[in-house]
């Protein structure tokens, strides 16, 4: 059984590329990570995700998609900040 992410492939590729660049997965190569994503995840429409597609879509140019991803990341940051005690 695979995880069904609530994102389409272009967003999945970009999100995991961001995580990879921050060394969230240690020294795992992006090629290897892409293969792991392919074998464990489905996109929002239930489609299989090819490792080659993850690699090819990791650097998006679509400004609307980037703005939507920025919104997601900002909401995540705001959530983290809600746990930080301010003095």
Residue pairs with C-beta under 8 A, 6 or more apart in sequence:
2 39
2 40
2 41
2 42
3 40
3 41
3 42
4 41
4 42
4 43
4 44
4 46
5 12
5 41
5 42
5 43
5 44
6 44
7 15
7 43
7 44
8 43
8 44
8 45
9 43
9 47
9 49
9 53
9 54
9 57
10 57
10 60
10 62
10 65
11 65
11 68
11 69
12 37
12 41
12 43
12 49
12 54
13 34
13 53
13 54
13 55
13 56
13 57
13 58
13 60
14 57
14 58
14 59
14 60
14 65
14 66
14 69
15 69
16 33
16 34
16 37
16 54
16 58
17 30
17 58
17 59
18 73
19 25
20 28
20 30
20 33
25 33
28 36
30 55
30 58
31 51
31 55
34 51
34 52
34 54
34 55
35 51
37 49
37 51
37 54
38 48
38 49
38 50
38 51
38 54
41 49
42 48
42 49
43 49
60 66
